Amino acid sequence: MTGSPQPPPGSPVPYGLDGLDGLDGVNVQSSNGRSSADATVALVHADGLQEHPVLPLVDEGGNWRVCP
């Protein structure tokens, strides 16, 4: 994260997103007329550790949202 501000001491982590928008990639599948997808994001912890969780997405009338 070049040029990103450093978090204040004691701030909760993760505190930032890596890359331009924090999005590593999106994967969309379609089977039997149903679509599903997941998005991989890049989180950066205050100590510099990077994490890349995969978030499941659901299609609601053409709009994708993260599943709860």
N, C-alpha and C positions, 0 to 999 in steps of 0.2 A: 504494500500500500504506500507507494511513494507519495509524499506530500500530504498524507493524512494527519490530522491532529492527533496528538497523544491523549489518551484518556486521563482524567484526573486520578490521583491516588485513591484507591478504594472503590473505583467505579465498578459496576457490575460487568460481567463478561458473558458472552461476547459483546464487543462494542462496535464492531464495524463490519463492512462488507468488502470483500476483496474484488478487484477488477472494476470495470466501468459501472456495472449495475449490480454486482454481487451474484449474477447468474452464471453458473458454469455450463448448464445445458438443459434441454428439455427433450423428453422422450415421449412420443405419442404412439399408442397402439390402437388398432381397430379390429374387432372380432365380432362376427355375427351382428353387425350394425351398431355395436356399442363401442364408443371410444373411451379410452382411459389414458392418463398421462402422469408423468412425474417430472419434477424439476429439481435439479441439483444446484444448491446455492453455496457460496463460499463465505464463511464467517471467519472473522479474525478476532481472537481473544486478546486481552490486554497484554498478555505475556508473549504475544507473537505467534502462538499456536494457531494453526489453521484447521478448520473443520469443514467438511463437505457433506452435510446431511441431504438426504433425498426426501422430498416432500411430495406425497401423492396429491394429484389434482383431479377435480371432477368438472365435467362439462355441463353447464346449466344454460341451455339455449344459446350456445355459441360463445358464452363467456366462461373462461376457466377460473376456478378458485381453488385454494388450498383446502383439502379435506380437514375437518376438525380432528 
